[in-house]
Amino acid sequence: MKIAISVPDEIFEAGEHLAQQLGLSRSQLYSDALAAYLSVRGAEAVTARLNAVYAAEDSSVDPAMARAQLKHLADEAW
C-alpha cells in the first residue's frame, strides 16, 4: 500500500543514510521500522495486561509446590 507521511528533515536524512548503508529501499526501511515498533508496542500491551491481572490476583506459590520444585532442582545437574 502506498502512503504519504511527513517526517522532520533530520529524521528523513538519517533514514536515507541508513537505508543506503543497509542496502535497503526507503520503503523497506520504513516498513521494517514500523514492524519493529509494532512488535515492541504489542509486547508492552501484553505485559500491561499481565501486570493488571497479577495486581488483582494472588500470585504467590503454594508452599508445598515451592518445596517440591526446590527438591527437584537439587537433583538437576547444572
N, CA, C and O atoms as a Tripos MOL2 file, in Angstrom:
@<TRIPOS>MOLECULE
protein
  312   311    78     0     0
PROTEIN
NO_CHARGES

@<TRIPOS>ATOM
      1 N           0.8390   -1.1660    0.0000 N.3       1 MET1
      2 CA          0.0000    0.0000    0.0000 C.3       1 MET1
      3 C           0.8860    1.2310    0.0000 C.2       1 MET1
      4 O           1.8730    1.2920    0.7340 O.2       1 MET1
      5 N           0.5490    2.1830   -0.7950 N.am      2 LYS2
      6 CA          1.2910    3.4380   -0.8240 C.3       2 LYS2
      7 C           0.6700    4.4110    0.1530 C.2       2 LYS2
      8 O          -0.5520    4.5180    0.2600 O.2       2 LYS2
      9 N           1.5420    5.1270    0.8740 N.am      3 ILE3
     10 CA          1.0930    6.1560    1.7980 C.3       3 ILE3
     11 C           2.0070    7.3620    1.6680 C.2       3 ILE3
     12 O           3.1060    7.2570    1.1240 O.2       3 ILE3
     13 N           1.5650    8.4790    2.1540 N.am      4 ALA4
     14 CA          2.3930    9.6810    2.2250 C.3       4 ALA4
     15 C           2.4640   10.0870    3.6880 C.2       4 ALA4
     16 O           1.4430   10.1870    4.3690 O.2       4 ALA4
     17 N           3.6870   10.3210    4.1620 N.am      5 ILE5
     18 CA          3.8670   10.7390    5.5430 C.3       5 ILE5
     19 C           4.8080   11.9350    5.5760 C.2       5 ILE5
     20 O           5.5460   12.1840    4.6230 O.2       5 ILE5
     21 N           4.7740   12.6640    6.6670 N.am      6 SER6
     22 CA          5.6940   13.7720    6.8850 C.3       6 SER6
     23 C           6.5780   13.4390    8.0710 C.2       6 SER6
     24 O           6.0950   13.0190    9.1230 O.2       6 SER6
     25 N           7.8760   13.6300    7.8940 N.am      7 VAL7
     26 CA          8.8300   13.4300    8.9820 C.3       7 VAL7
     27 C           9.7730   14.6310    8.9950 C.2       7 VAL7
     28 O           9.9800   15.2660    7.9600 O.2       7 VAL7
     29 N          10.3430   14.9470   10.1520 N.am      8 PRO8
     30 CA         11.3110   16.0450   10.2050 C.3       8 PRO8
     31 C          12.4990   15.7730    9.2720 C.2       8 PRO8
     32 O          12.8820   14.6230    9.0590 O.2       8 PRO8
     33 N          13.0650   16.8330    8.7290 N.am      9 ASP9
     34 CA         14.1690   16.6980    7.7690 C.3       9 ASP9
     35 C          15.3160   15.8510    8.2980 C.2       9 ASP9
     36 O          15.8560   15.0160    7.5740 O.2       9 ASP9
     37 N          15.6960   16.0640    9.5730 N.am     10 GLU10
     38 CA         16.8460   15.3190   10.1130 C.3      10 GLU10
     39 C          16.5440   13.8260   10.2330 C.2      10 GLU10
     40 O          17.4450   13.0020   10.0730 O.2      10 GLU10
     41 N          15.3030   13.4720   10.5110 N.am     11 ILE11
     42 CA         14.9220   12.0570   10.5640 C.3      11 ILE11
     43 C          14.9570   11.4630    9.1600 C.2      11 ILE11
     44 O          15.4490   10.3540    8.9550 O.2      11 ILE11
     45 N          14.4350   12.2080    8.2080 N.am     12 PHE12
     46 CA         14.4380   11.7410    6.8220 C.3      12 PHE12
     47 C          15.8600   11.5050    6.3350 C.2      12 PHE12
     48 O          16.1540   10.4610    5.7520 O.2      12 PHE12
     49 N          16.7400   12.4680    6.5700 N.am     13 GLU13
     50 CA         18.1360   12.3360    6.1100 C.3      13 GLU13
     51 C          18.8250   11.1490    6.7830 C.2      13 GLU13
     52 O          19.5540   10.4020    6.1290 O.2      13 GLU13
     53 N          18.6000   10.9730    8.0790 N.am     14 ALA14
     54 CA         19.1930    9.8360    8.7830 C.3      14 ALA14
     55 C          18.6450    8.5230    8.2250 C.2      14 ALA14
     56 O          19.3850    7.5500    8.0770 O.2      14 ALA14
     57 N          17.3630    8.4980    7.9200 N.am     15 GLY15
     58 CA         16.7610    7.3090    7.3210 C.3      15 GLY15
     59 C          17.3230    7.0020    5.9490 C.2      15 GLY15
     60 O          17.5930    5.8450    5.6260 O.2      15 GLY15
     61 N          17.4980    8.0270    5.1460 N.am     16 GLU16
     62 CA         18.0930    7.8370    3.8170 C.3      16 GLU16
     63 C          19.4960    7.2540    3.9330 C.2      16 GLU16
     64 O          19.8660    6.3330    3.2060 O.2      16 GLU16
     65 N          20.2660    7.8120    4.8610 N.am     17 HIS17
     66 CA         21.6380    7.3420    5.0630 C.3      17 HIS17
     67 C          21.6500    5.8860    5.5300 C.2      17 HIS17
     68 O          22.4340    5.0780    5.0330 O.2      17 HIS17
     69 N          20.7890    5.5580    6.4770 N.am     18 LEU18
     70 CA         20.7300    4.1900    6.9880 C.3      18 LEU18
     71 C          20.2830    3.2100    5.9110 C.2      18 LEU18
     72 O          20.8590    2.1300    5.7760 O.2      18 LEU18
     73 N          19.2720    3.5750    5.1550 N.am     19 ALA19
     74 CA         18.7940    2.7000    4.0790 C.3      19 ALA19
     75 C          19.9210    2.4140    3.0970 C.2      19 ALA19
     76 O          20.0980    1.2790    2.6540 O.2      19 ALA19
     77 N          20.6850    3.4550    2.7590 N.am     20 GLN20
     78 CA         21.8050    3.2830    1.8270 C.3      20 GLN20
     79 C          22.8650    2.3660    2.4260 C.2      20 GLN20
     80 O          23.3890    1.4860    1.7420 O.2      20 GLN20
     81 N          23.1810    2.5710    3.7050 N.am     21 GLN21
     82 CA         24.1720    1.7250    4.3820 C.3      21 GLN21
     83 C          23.7450    0.2600    4.4090 C.2      21 GLN21
     84 O          24.5620   -0.6420    4.2270 O.2      21 GLN21
     85 N          22.4560    0.0400    4.6390 N.am     22 LEU22
     86 CA         21.9410   -1.3260    4.7560 C.3      22 LEU22
     87 C          21.5870   -1.9520    3.4160 C.2      22 LEU22
     88 O          21.2840   -3.1430    3.3410 O.2      22 LEU22
     89 N          21.6250   -1.1560    2.3700 N.am     23 GLY23
     90 CA         21.2610   -1.6630    1.0470 C.3      23 GLY23
     91 C          19.7720   -1.9220    0.9150 C.2      23 GLY23
     92 O          19.3490   -2.8310    0.2000 O.2      23 GLY23
     93 N          18.9760   -1.1130    1.6140 N.am     24 LEU24
     94 CA         17.5220   -1.2620    1.5780 C.3      24 LEU24
     95 C          16.8970   -0.1000    0.8240 C.2      24 LEU24
     96 O          17.4700    0.9850    0.7320 O.2      24 LEU24
     97 N          15.7230   -0.3470    0.2940 N.am     25 SER25
     98 CA         14.9600    0.7610   -0.2590 C.3      25 SER25
     99 C          14.3890    1.5700    0.9060 C.2      25 SER25
    100 O          14.2880    1.0700    2.0260 O.2      25 SER25
    101 N          14.0260    2.7930    0.6410 N.am     26 ARG26
    102 CA         13.3930    3.6240    1.6570 C.3      26 ARG26
    103 C          12.1250    2.9450    2.1610 C.2      26 ARG26
    104 O          11.8590    2.9250    3.3630 O.2      26 ARG26
    105 N          11.3500    2.3930    1.2440 N.am     27 SER27
    106 CA         10.1060    1.7230    1.6430 C.3      27 SER27
    107 C          10.3710    0.5540    2.5800 C.2      27 SER27
    108 O           9.6590    0.3650    3.5670 O.2      27 SER27
    109 N          11.3980   -0.2290    2.2670 N.am     28 GLN28
    110 CA         11.7130   -1.3860    3.1160 C.3      28 GLN28
    111 C          12.1800   -0.9360    4.4890 C.2      28 GLN28
    112 O          11.8080   -1.5320    5.5000 O.2      28 GLN28
    113 N          13.0000    0.1220    4.5310 N.am     29 LEU29
    114 CA         13.4710    0.6330    5.8190 C.3      29 LEU29
    115 C          12.3060    1.0740    6.6900 C.2      29 LEU29
    116 O          12.2310    0.7020    7.8600 O.2      29 LEU29
    117 N          11.3940    1.8670    6.1270 N.am     30 TYR30
    118 CA         10.2590    2.3510    6.9100 C.3      30 TYR30
    119 C           9.3120    1.2120    7.2820 C.2      30 TYR30
    120 O           8.7280    1.2230    8.3650 O.2      30 TYR30
    121 N           9.1570    0.2500    6.4120 N.am     31 SER31
    122 CA          8.3130   -0.9020    6.7140 C.3      31 SER31
    123 C           8.9140   -1.7200    7.8620 C.2      31 SER31
    124 O           8.2020   -2.1170    8.7840 O.2      31 SER31
    125 N          10.2220   -1.9670    7.8020 N.am     32 ASP32
    126 CA         10.9010   -2.7070    8.8670 C.3      32 ASP32
    127 C          10.8260   -1.9530   10.1940 C.2      32 ASP32
    128 O          10.6040   -2.5530   11.2460 O.2      32 ASP32
    129 N          11.0110   -0.6400   10.1330 N.am     33 ALA33
    130 CA         10.9710    0.1700   11.3520 C.3      33 ALA33
    131 C           9.5770    0.1350   11.9770 C.2      33 ALA33
    132 O           9.4520    0.0130   13.1960 O.2      33 ALA33
    133 N           8.5460    0.2390   11.1710 N.am     34 LEU34
    134 CA          7.1780    0.2000   11.6980 C.3      34 LEU34
    135 C           6.8640   -1.1760   12.2810 C.2      34 LEU34
    136 O           6.2250   -1.2740   13.3280 O.2      34 LEU34
    137 N           7.3080   -2.2320   11.6120 N.am     35 ALA35
    138 CA          7.0790   -3.5890   12.1190 C.3      35 ALA35
    139 C           7.7600   -3.7700   13.4790 C.2      35 ALA35
    140 O           7.1760   -4.3550   14.3910 O.2      35 ALA35
    141 N           8.9890   -3.2730   13.6160 N.am     36 ALA36
    142 CA          9.7030   -3.3790   14.8900 C.3      36 ALA36
    143 C           8.9840   -2.5900   15.9740 C.2      36 ALA36
    144 O           8.8560   -3.0660   17.1020 O.2      36 ALA36
    145 N           8.5200   -1.4040   15.6500 N.am     37 TYR37
    146 CA          7.7940   -0.5690   16.6040 C.3      37 TYR37
    147 C           6.5120   -1.2560   17.0670 C.2      37 TYR37
    148 O           6.2000   -1.2720   18.2580 O.2      37 TYR37
    149 N           5.7810   -1.8150   16.1230 N.am     38 LEU38
    150 CA          4.5350   -2.5000   16.4630 C.3      38 LEU38
    151 C           4.7970   -3.7310   17.3180 C.2      38 LEU38
    152 O           4.0150   -4.0440   18.2160 O.2      38 LEU38
    153 N           5.8850   -4.4220   17.0440 N.am     39 SER39
    154 CA          6.2370   -5.5990   17.8310 C.3      39 SER39
    155 C           6.5190   -5.2160   19.2790 C.2      39 SER39
    156 O           6.0500   -5.8800   20.2030 O.2      39 SER39
    157 N           7.2770   -4.1550   19.4750 N.am     40 VAL40
    158 CA          7.5950   -3.6980   20.8270 C.3      40 VAL40
    159 C           6.3360   -3.2210   21.5350 C.2      40 VAL40
    160 O           6.1080   -3.5620   22.6950 O.2      40 VAL40
    161 N           5.5270   -2.4420   20.8490 N.am     41 ARG41
    162 CA          4.3010   -1.9220   21.4690 C.3      41 ARG41
    163 C           3.3350   -3.0560   21.8040 C.2      41 ARG41
    164 O           2.6390   -3.0000   22.8180 O.2      41 ARG41
    165 N           3.2900   -4.0820   20.9570 N.am     42 GLY42
    166 CA          2.4360   -5.2350   21.2350 C.3      42 GLY42
    167 C           2.8880   -5.9630   22.4770 C.2      42 GLY42
    168 O           2.0650   -6.3840   23.2900 O.2      42 GLY42
    169 N           4.1970   -6.1160   22.6310 N.am     43 ALA43
    170 CA          4.7380   -6.7770   23.8160 C.3      43 ALA43
    171 C           4.4450   -5.9560   25.0620 C.2      43 ALA43
    172 O           4.1510   -6.5150   26.1190 O.2      43 ALA43
    173 N           4.5230   -4.6320   24.9460 N.am     44 GLU44
    174 CA          4.2170   -3.7720   26.0880 C.3      44 GLU44
    175 C           2.7540   -3.9130   26.5030 C.2      44 GLU44
    176 O           2.4400   -3.9000   27.6930 O.2      44 GLU44
    177 N           1.8680   -4.0470   25.5310 N.am     45 ALA45
    178 CA          0.4480   -4.1930   25.8360 C.3      45 ALA45
    179 C           0.1840   -5.5120   26.5600 C.2      45 ALA45
    180 O          -0.6080   -5.5570   27.5010 O.2      45 ALA45
    181 N           0.8400   -6.5740   26.1270 N.am     46 VAL46
    182 CA          0.6790   -7.8710   26.7880 C.3      46 VAL46
    183 C           1.1960   -7.7850   28.2210 C.2      46 VAL46
    184 O           0.5510   -8.2730   29.1490 O.2      46 VAL46
    185 N           2.3560   -7.1640   28.3970 N.am     47 THR47
    186 CA          2.9220   -7.0130   29.7380 C.3      47 THR47
    187 C           1.9890   -6.2030   30.6310 C.2      47 THR47
    188 O           1.7850   -6.5460   31.7960 O.2      47 THR47
    189 N           1.4280   -5.1370   30.0900 N.am     48 ALA48
    190 CA          0.4990   -4.3070   30.8760 C.3      48 ALA48
    191 C          -0.7240   -5.1070   31.2990 C.2      48 ALA48
    192 O          -1.1890   -4.9750   32.4310 O.2      48 ALA48
    193 N          -1.2510   -5.9370   30.3970 N.am     49 ARG49
    194 CA         -2.4180   -6.7510   30.7470 C.3      49 ARG49
    195 C          -2.0690   -7.7890   31.8140 C.2      49 ARG49
    196 O          -2.8410   -8.0110   32.7460 O.2      49 ARG49
    197 N          -0.9080   -8.4200   31.6740 N.am     50 LEU50
    198 CA         -0.4880   -9.3980   32.6860 C.3      50 LEU50
    199 C          -0.2570   -8.7280   34.0300 C.2      50 LEU50
    200 O          -0.6220   -9.2810   35.0680 O.2      50 LEU50
    201 N           0.3380   -7.5570   34.0240 N.am     51 ASN51
    202 CA          0.5440   -6.8240   35.2750 C.3      51 ASN51
    203 C          -0.7850   -6.5150   35.9480 C.2      51 ASN51
    204 O          -0.8940   -6.5980   37.1720 O.2      51 ASN51
    205 N          -1.7890   -6.1600   35.1640 N.am     52 ALA52
    206 CA         -3.1170   -5.8610   35.7150 C.3      52 ALA52
    207 C          -3.7280   -7.1060   36.3530 C.2      52 ALA52
    208 O          -4.3340   -7.0290   37.4220 O.2      52 ALA52
    209 N          -3.5690   -8.2420   35.7000 N.am     53 VAL53
    210 CA         -4.1030   -9.4900   36.2490 C.3      53 VAL53
    211 C          -3.4050   -9.8370   37.5570 C.2      53 VAL53
    212 O          -4.0580  -10.1500   38.5520 O.2      53 VAL53
    213 N          -2.0660   -9.7800   37.5520 N.am     54 TYR54
    214 CA         -1.3350  -10.1740   38.7500 C.3      54 TYR54
    215 C          -1.4610   -9.1560   39.8760 C.2      54 TYR54
    216 O          -1.2370   -9.4990   41.0370 O.2      54 TYR54
    217 N          -1.8100   -7.9200   39.5630 N.am     55 ALA55
    218 CA         -2.0510   -6.9320   40.6130 C.3      55 ALA55
    219 C          -3.3530   -7.2330   41.3370 C.2      55 ALA55
    220 O          -3.5050   -6.9120   42.5160 O.2      55 ALA55
    221 N          -4.2990   -7.8550   40.6240 N.am     56 ALA56
    222 CA         -5.6130   -8.1290   41.2050 C.3      56 ALA56
    223 C          -5.7210   -9.5330   41.8000 C.2      56 ALA56
    224 O          -6.6490   -9.8030   42.5630 O.2      56 ALA56
    225 N          -4.8050  -10.4190   41.4700 N.am     57 GLU57
    226 CA         -4.8670  -11.8150   41.9190 C.3      57 GLU57
    227 C          -3.6400  -12.1590   42.7540 C.2      57 GLU57
    228 O          -2.5640  -11.5930   42.5620 O.2      57 GLU57
    229 N          -3.8160  -13.0820   43.6700 N.am     58 ASP58
    230 CA         -2.6960  -13.5830   44.4490 C.3      58 ASP58
    231 C          -1.8510  -14.4840   43.5530 C.2      58 ASP58
    232 O          -2.3500  -15.4610   42.9950 O.2      58 ASP58
    233 N          -0.5840  -14.1530   43.4220 N.am     59 SER59
    234 CA          0.2780  -14.9540   42.5560 C.3      59 SER59
    235 C           1.3820  -15.6570   43.3430 C.2      59 SER59
    236 O           2.3790  -16.0930   42.7680 O.2      59 SER59
    237 N           1.2010  -15.7640   44.6460 N.am     60 SER60
    238 CA          2.2060  -16.4500   45.4430 C.3      60 SER60
    239 C           2.1500  -17.9520   45.1670 C.2      60 SER60
    240 O           1.1020  -18.5080   44.8390 O.2      60 SER60
    241 N           3.2910  -18.5770   45.3070 N.am     61 VAL61
    242 CA          3.3980  -20.0120   45.0670 C.3      61 VAL61
    243 C           3.0180  -20.7550   46.3390 C.2      61 VAL61
    244 O           3.4550  -20.4010   47.4350 O.2      61 VAL61
    245 N           2.2100  -21.7770   46.1820 N.am     62 ASP62
    246 CA          1.8210  -22.6130   47.3090 C.3      62 ASP62
    247 C           3.0870  -23.1820   47.9460 C.2      62 ASP62
    248 O           3.9590  -23.6720   47.2270 O.2      62 ASP62
    249 N           3.2140  -23.1320   49.2760 N.am     63 PRO63
    250 CA          4.4290  -23.6210   49.9360 C.3      63 PRO63
    251 C           4.7750  -25.0710   49.6010 C.2      63 PRO63
    252 O           5.9540  -25.3920   49.4440 O.2      63 PRO63
    253 N           3.7940  -25.9440   49.4890 N.am     64 ALA64
    254 CA          4.0600  -27.3410   49.1380 C.3      64 ALA64
    255 C           4.6400  -27.4340   47.7250 C.2      64 ALA64
    256 O           5.5450  -28.2310   47.4750 O.2      64 ALA64
    257 N           4.1220  -26.6230   46.8060 N.am     65 MET65
    258 CA          4.6370  -26.6110   45.4270 C.3      65 MET65
    259 C           6.0670  -26.0790   45.4030 C.2      65 MET65
    260 O           6.9100  -26.6010   44.6730 O.2      65 MET65
    261 N           6.3430  -25.0510   46.1900 N.am     66 ALA66
    262 CA          7.6920  -24.4880   46.2480 C.3      66 ALA66
    263 C           8.6810  -25.5270   46.7670 C.2      66 ALA66
    264 O           9.7810  -25.6550   46.2290 O.2      66 ALA66
    265 N           8.3040  -26.2660   47.8000 N.am     67 ARG67
    266 CA          9.1860  -27.3200   48.3350 C.3      67 ARG67
    267 C           9.4400  -28.3970   47.2830 C.2      67 ARG67
    268 O          10.5740  -28.8490   47.1250 O.2      67 ARG67
    269 N           8.4100  -28.8100   46.5700 N.am     68 ALA68
    270 CA          8.5660  -29.8360   45.5360 C.3      68 ALA68
    271 C           9.4870  -29.3460   44.4210 C.2      68 ALA68
    272 O          10.3200  -30.0980   43.9170 O.2      68 ALA68
    273 N           9.3310  -28.0920   44.0450 N.am     69 GLN69
    274 CA         10.1980  -27.5470   42.9990 C.3      69 GLN69
    275 C          11.6500  -27.5120   43.4560 C.2      69 GLN69
    276 O          12.5520  -27.9000   42.7140 O.2      69 GLN69
    277 N          11.8680  -27.0480   44.6750 N.am     70 LEU70
    278 CA         13.2330  -26.9810   45.1940 C.3      70 LEU70
    279 C          13.8650  -28.3540   45.3220 C.2      70 LEU70
    280 O          15.0590  -28.5230   45.0760 O.2      70 LEU70
    281 N          13.0560  -29.3410   45.7110 N.am     71 LYS71
    282 CA         13.5690  -30.7060   45.8400 C.3      71 LYS71
    283 C          14.0610  -31.2210   44.4890 C.2      71 LYS71
    284 O          15.1250  -31.8340   44.4050 O.2      71 LYS71
    285 N          13.2920  -30.9740   43.4410 N.am     72 HIS72
    286 CA         13.6640  -31.4540   42.1160 C.3      72 HIS72
    287 C          14.8290  -30.6570   41.5290 C.2      72 HIS72
    288 O          15.6360  -31.2040   40.7770 O.2      72 HIS72
    289 N          14.9190  -29.3880   41.8640 N.am     73 LEU73
    290 CA         16.0490  -28.5920   41.3910 C.3      73 LEU73
    291 C          17.3560  -29.0900   41.9670 C.2      73 LEU73
    292 O          18.3850  -29.0710   41.2910 O.2      73 LEU73
    293 N          17.3230  -29.5350   43.2110 N.am     74 ALA74
    294 CA         18.5380  -30.0470   43.8490 C.3      74 ALA74
    295 C          19.0870  -31.2700   43.1180 C.2      74 ALA74
    296 O          20.2880  -31.5350   43.1670 O.2      74 ALA74
    297 N          18.2240  -32.0070   42.4480 N.am     75 ASP75
    298 CA         18.6360  -33.2140   41.7250 C.3      75 ASP75
    299 C          19.1350  -32.9280   40.3090 C.2      75 ASP75
    300 O          19.6580  -33.8240   39.6460 O.2      75 ASP75
    301 N          18.9790  -31.7060   39.8490 N.am     76 GLU76
    302 CA         19.3800  -31.3610   38.4840 C.3      76 GLU76
    303 C          20.8900  -31.1660   38.3860 C.2      76 GLU76
    304 O          21.5220  -30.6320   39.2970 O.2      76 GLU76
    305 N          21.4520  -31.6060   37.2720 N.am     77 ALA77
    306 CA         22.8780  -31.3820   37.0040 C.3      77 ALA77
    307 C          23.0170  -30.0220   36.3150 C.2      77 ALA77
    308 O          22.5640  -29.8390   35.1850 O.2      77 ALA77
    309 N          23.6330  -29.0950   36.9940 N.am     78 TRP78
    310 CA         23.8240  -27.7500   36.4390 C.3      78 TRP78
    311 C          25.1580  -27.7240   35.7960 C.2      78 TRP78
    312 O          25.5600  -26.6970   35.2500 O.2      78 TRP78
@<TRIPOS>BOND
     1     1     2 1
     2     2     3 1
     3     3     4 2
     4     3     5 am
     5     5     6 1
     6     6     7 1
     7     7     8 2
     8     7     9 am
     9     9    10 1
    10    10    11 1
    11    11    12 2
    12    11    13 am
    13    13    14 1
    14    14    15 1
    15    15    16 2
    16    15    17 am
    17    17    18 1
    18    18    19 1
    19    19    20 2
    20    19    21 am
    21    21    22 1
    22    22    23 1
    23    23    24 2
    24    23    25 am
    25    25    26 1
    26    26    27 1
    27    27    28 2
    28    27    29 am
    29    29    30 1
    30    30    31 1
    31    31    32 2
    32    31    33 am
    33    33    34 1
    34    34    35 1
    35    35    36 2
    36    35    37 am
    37    37    38 1
    38    38    39 1
    39    39    40 2
    40    39    41 am
    41    41    42 1
    42    42    43 1
    43    43    44 2
    44    43    45 am
    45    45    46 1
    46    46    47 1
    47    47    48 2
    48    47    49 am
    49    49    50 1
    50    50    51 1
    51    51    52 2
    52    51    53 am
    53    53    54 1
    54    54    55 1
    55    55    56 2
    56    55    57 am
    57    57    58 1
    58    58    59 1
    59    59    60 2
    60    59    61 am
    61    61    62 1
    62    62    63 1
    63    63    64 2
    64    63    65 am
    65    65    66 1
    66    66    67 1
    67    67    68 2
    68    67    69 am
    69    69    70 1
    70    70    71 1
    71    71    72 2
    72    71    73 am
    73    73    74 1
    74    74    75 1
    75    75    76 2
    76    75    77 am
    77    77    78 1
    78    78    79 1
    79    79    80 2
    80    79    81 am
    81    81    82 1
    82    82    83 1
    83    83    84 2
    84    83    85 am
    85    85    86 1
    86    86    87 1
    87    87    88 2
    88    87    89 am
    89    89    90 1
    90    90    91 1
    91    91    92 2
    92    91    93 am
    93    93    94 1
    94    94    95 1
    95    95    96 2
    96    95    97 am
    97    97    98 1
    98    98    99 1
    99    99   100 2
   100    99   101 am
   101   101   102 1
   102   102   103 1
   103   103   104 2
   104   103   105 am
   105   105   106 1
   106   106   107 1
   107   107   108 2
   108   107   109 am
   109   109   110 1
   110   110   111 1
   111   111   112 2
   112   111   113 am
   113   113   114 1
   114   114   115 1
   115   115   116 2
   116   115   117 am
   117   117   118 1
   118   118   119 1
   119   119   120 2
   120   119   121 am
   121   121   122 1
   122   122   123 1
   123   123   124 2
   124   123   125 am
   125   125   126 1
   126   126   127 1
   127   127   128 2
   128   127   129 am
   129   129   130 1
   130   130   131 1
   131   131   132 2
   132   131   133 am
   133   133   134 1
   134   134   135 1
   135   135   136 2
   136   135   137 am
   137   137   138 1
   138   138   139 1
   139   139   140 2
   140   139   141 am
   141   141   142 1
   142   142   143 1
   143   143   144 2
   144   143   145 am
   145   145   146 1
   146   146   147 1
   147   147   148 2
   148   147   149 am
   149   149   150 1
   150   150   151 1
   151   151   152 2
   152   151   153 am
   153   153   154 1
   154   154   155 1
   155   155   156 2
   156   155   157 am
   157   157   158 1
   158   158   159 1
   159   159   160 2
   160   159   161 am
   161   161   162 1
   162   162   163 1
   163   163   164 2
   164   163   165 am
   165   165   166 1
   166   166   167 1
   167   167   168 2
   168   167   169 am
   169   169   170 1
   170   170   171 1
   171   171   172 2
   172   171   173 am
   173   173   174 1
   174   174   175 1
   175   175   176 2
   176   175   177 am
   177   177   178 1
   178   178   179 1
   179   179   180 2
   180   179   181 am
   181   181   182 1
   182   182   183 1
   183   183   184 2
   184   183   185 am
   185   185   186 1
   186   186   187 1
   187   187   188 2
   188   187   189 am
   189   189   190 1
   190   190   191 1
   191   191   192 2
   192   191   193 am
   193   193   194 1
   194   194   195 1
   195   195   196 2
   196   195   197 am
   197   197   198 1
   198   198   199 1
   199   199   200 2
   200   199   201 am
   201   201   202 1
   202   202   203 1
   203   203   204 2
   204   203   205 am
   205   205   206 1
   206   206   207 1
   207   207   208 2
   208   207   209 am
   209   209   210 1
   210   210   211 1
   211   211   212 2
   212   211   213 am
   213   213   214 1
   214   214   215 1
   215   215   216 2
   216   215   217 am
   217   217   218 1
   218   218   219 1
   219   219   220 2
   220   219   221 am
   221   221   222 1
   222   222   223 1
   223   223   224 2
   224   223   225 am
   225   225   226 1
   226   226   227 1
   227   227   228 2
   228   227   229 am
   229   229   230 1
   230   230   231 1
   231   231   232 2
   232   231   233 am
   233   233   234 1
   234   234   235 1
   235   235   236 2
   236   235   237 am
   237   237   238 1
   238   238   239 1
   239   239   240 2
   240   239   241 am
   241   241   242 1
   242   242   243 1
   243   243   244 2
   244   243   245 am
   245   245   246 1
   246   246   247 1
   247   247   248 2
   248   247   249 am
   249   249   250 1
   250   250   251 1
   251   251   252 2
   252   251   253 am
   253   253   254 1
   254   254   255 1
   255   255   256 2
   256   255   257 am
   257   257   258 1
   258   258   259 1
   259   259   260 2
   260   259   261 am
   261   261   262 1
   262   262   263 1
   263   263   264 2
   264   263   265 am
   265   265   266 1
   266   266   267 1
   267   267   268 2
   268   267   269 am
   269   269   270 1
   270   270   271 1
   271   271   272 2
   272   271   273 am
   273   273   274 1
   274   274   275 1
   275   275   276 2
   276   275   277 am
   277   277   278 1
   278   278   279 1
   279   279   280 2
   280   279   281 am
   281   281   282 1
   282   282   283 1
   283   283   284 2
   284   283   285 am
   285   285   286 1
   286   286   287 1
   287   287   288 2
   288   287   289 am
   289   289   290 1
   290   290   291 1
   291   291   292 2
   292   291   293 am
   293   293   294 1
   294   294   295 1
   295   295   296 2
   296   295   297 am
   297   297   298 1
   298   298   299 1
   299   299   300 2
   300   299   301 am
   301   301   302 1
   302   302   303 1
   303   303   304 2
   304   303   305 am
   305   305   306 1
   306   306   307 1
   307   307   308 2
   308   307   309 am
   309   309   310 1
   310   310   311 1
   311   311   312 2
@<TRIPOS>SUBSTRUCTURE
     1 MET1         2 RESIDUE 1 A MET
     2 LYS2         6 RESIDUE 1 A LYS
     3 ILE3        10 RESIDUE 1 A ILE
     4 ALA4        14 RESIDUE 1 A ALA
     5 ILE5        18 RESIDUE 1 A ILE
     6 SER6        22 RESIDUE 1 A SER
     7 VAL7        26 RESIDUE 1 A VAL
     8 PRO8        30 RESIDUE 1 A PRO
     9 ASP9        34 RESIDUE 1 A ASP
    10 GLU10       38 RESIDUE 1 A GLU
    11 ILE11       42 RESIDUE 1 A ILE
    12 PHE12       46 RESIDUE 1 A PHE
    13 GLU13       50 RESIDUE 1 A GLU
    14 ALA14       54 RESIDUE 1 A ALA
    15 GLY15       58 RESIDUE 1 A GLY
    16 GLU16       62 RESIDUE 1 A GLU
    17 HIS17       66 RESIDUE 1 A HIS
    18 LEU18       70 RESIDUE 1 A LEU
    19 ALA19       74 RESIDUE 1 A ALA
    20 GLN20       78 RESIDUE 1 A GLN
    21 GLN21       82 RESIDUE 1 A GLN
    22 LEU22       86 RESIDUE 1 A LEU
    23 GLY23       90 RESIDUE 1 A GLY
    24 LEU24       94 RESIDUE 1 A LEU
    25 SER25       98 RESIDUE 1 A SER
    26 ARG26      102 RESIDUE 1 A ARG
    27 SER27      106 RESIDUE 1 A SER
    28 GLN28      110 RESIDUE 1 A GLN
    29 LEU29      114 RESIDUE 1 A LEU
    30 TYR30      118 RESIDUE 1 A TYR
    31 SER31      122 RESIDUE 1 A SER
    32 ASP32      126 RESIDUE 1 A ASP
    33 ALA33      130 RESIDUE 1 A ALA
    34 LEU34      134 RESIDUE 1 A LEU
    35 ALA35      138 RESIDUE 1 A ALA
    36 ALA36      142 RESIDUE 1 A ALA
    37 TYR37      146 RESIDUE 1 A TYR
    38 LEU38      150 RESIDUE 1 A LEU
    39 SER39      154 RESIDUE 1 A SER
    40 VAL40      158 RESIDUE 1 A VAL
    41 ARG41      162 RESIDUE 1 A ARG
    42 GLY42      166 RESIDUE 1 A GLY
    43 ALA43      170 RESIDUE 1 A ALA
    44 GLU44      174 RESIDUE 1 A GLU
    45 ALA45      178 RESIDUE 1 A ALA
    46 VAL46      182 RESIDUE 1 A VAL
    47 THR47      186 RESIDUE 1 A THR
    48 ALA48      190 RESIDUE 1 A ALA
    49 ARG49      194 RESIDUE 1 A ARG
    50 LEU50      198 RESIDUE 1 A LEU
    51 ASN51      202 RESIDUE 1 A ASN
    52 ALA52      206 RESIDUE 1 A ALA
    53 VAL53      210 RESIDUE 1 A VAL
    54 TYR54      214 RESIDUE 1 A TYR
    55 ALA55      218 RESIDUE 1 A ALA
    56 ALA56      222 RESIDUE 1 A ALA
    57 GLU57      226 RESIDUE 1 A GLU
    58 ASP58      230 RESIDUE 1 A ASP
    59 SER59      234 RESIDUE 1 A SER
    60 SER60      238 RESIDUE 1 A SER
    61 VAL61      242 RESIDUE 1 A VAL
    62 ASP62      246 RESIDUE 1 A ASP
    63 PRO63      250 RESIDUE 1 A PRO
    64 ALA64      254 RESIDUE 1 A ALA
    65 MET65      258 RESIDUE 1 A MET
    66 ALA66      262 RESIDUE 1 A ALA
    67 ARG67      266 RESIDUE 1 A ARG
    68 ALA68      270 RESIDUE 1 A ALA
    69 GLN69      274 RESIDUE 1 A GLN
    70 LEU70      278 RESIDUE 1 A LEU
    71 LYS71      282 RESIDUE 1 A LYS
    72 HIS72      286 RESIDUE 1 A HIS
    73 LEU73      290 RESIDUE 1 A LEU
    74 ALA74      294 RESIDUE 1 A ALA
    75 ASP75      298 RESIDUE 1 A ASP
    76 GLU76      302 RESIDUE 1 A GLU
    77 ALA77      306 RESIDUE 1 A ALA
    78 TRP78      310 RESIDUE 1 A TRP
